[in-house]
Amino acid sequence: MRILFIEDEWELNEVASEQLRSMGHQVNSMLGIEDARRFMEDHPDGIDLIVADHRLPDGQGVKFVIEARRANPRLKVAVVSGCLTDDDIALLQQERIHYFNKPLLYSTVLRALTRPPMGPIEMDDPAPTEDEIVKPAPTRKTRWRCWPFGKQLVESTRE
C-alpha cells in the first residue's frame, strides 16, 4: 500500500514510518500539511492511504483528510491524535473517517483500514412501533483540555 504519513514530531514520524515500511508498505512521510499537499499535487495517483496527526503546525489533520477524500473518494484516510475534541470526533464520525488515539502501533491502523467493509444487515423482524422503542439512558458529555503532554478533564455532565 502507498501511504502518505503526516506527523510533525520528527522522531515519531521516523519510528512510525519505519514500522509501516517493515510491513511492506511504501511510505512517504511529511512533517506538515503543506508538504503533504505539494506531494499530492505532484503524485495525484500515488497514494492509497493518508494517515495524519490532527494537531499540526500548519493546520488540522481532520480538515486535511476530509478535503483529500472529497477530492479523491477512493482514498482511504485516518486521523491519529493524542487529543481530539468532542467536535472533532463528531465530525470524523459524520464523515465516516477512522480515528485512533496515540500512542498506538500503526499496524492497528492498517488492520482497521484493510478489513472488508461491513454490509447491510438483513432483518426479518418488522421495525418496532413507537410504544416498543426503549428510550436511551442519558449520555455523559465530557470536555477535555489539551496540553502538550496529555489531556485534563475540564467538565463532565449528563445530557
C-alpha positions, 0 to 999 in steps of 0.5 A, spaced: 500 500 500 502 507 498 501 511 504 502 518 505 504 519 513 503 526 516 506 527 523 510 533 525 514 530 531 520 528 527 522 522 531 515 519 531 514 520 524 521 516 523 519 510 528 512 510 525 514 510 518 519 505 519 514 500 522 509 501 516 515 500 511 517 493 515 510 491 513 511 492 506 508 498 505 511 504 501 511 510 505 512 517 504 512 521 510 511 529 511 512 533 517 506 538 515 500 539 511 503 543 506 508 538 504 503 533 504 499 537 499 505 539 494 506 531 494 499 530 492 499 535 487 505 532 484 503 524 485 495 525 484 495 517 483 500 515 488 497 514 494 492 509 497 492 511 504 493 518 508 494 517 515 495 524 519 496 527 526 490 532 527 494 537 531 499 540 526 503 546 525 500 548 519 493 546 520 488 540 522 489 533 520 481 532 520 480 538 515 486 535 511 483 528 510 476 530 509 478 535 503 483 529 500 477 524 500 472 529 497 477 530 492 479 523 491 473 518 494 477 512 493 482 514 498 482 511 504 484 516 510 485 516 518 486 521 523 491 519 529 491 524 535 493 524 542 487 529 543 481 530 539 475 534 541 468 532 542 467 536 535 472 533 532 470 526 533 463 528 531 465 530 525 470 524 523 464 520 525 459 524 520 464 523 515 465 516 516 473 517 517 477 512 522 480 515 528 485 512 533 488 515 539 496 515 540 500 512 542 498 506 538 502 501 533 500 503 526 499 496 524 492 497 528 491 502 523 492 498 517 488 492 520 482 497 521 483 500 514 484 493 510 478 489 513 472 488 508 467 493 509 461 491 513 454 490 509 447 491 510 444 487 515 438 483 513 432 483 518 426 479 518 423 482 524 418 488 522 421 495 525 418 496 532 412 501 533 413 507 537 410 504 544 416 498 543 422 503 542 426 503 549 428 510 550 436 511 551 439 512 558 442 519 558 449 520 555 455 523 559 458 529 555 465 530 557 470 536 555 477 535 555 483 540 555 489 539 551 496 540 553 502 538 550 503 532 554 496 529 555 489 531 556 485 534 563 478 533 564 475 540 564 467 538 565 463 532 565 455 532 565 449 528 563 445 530 557 
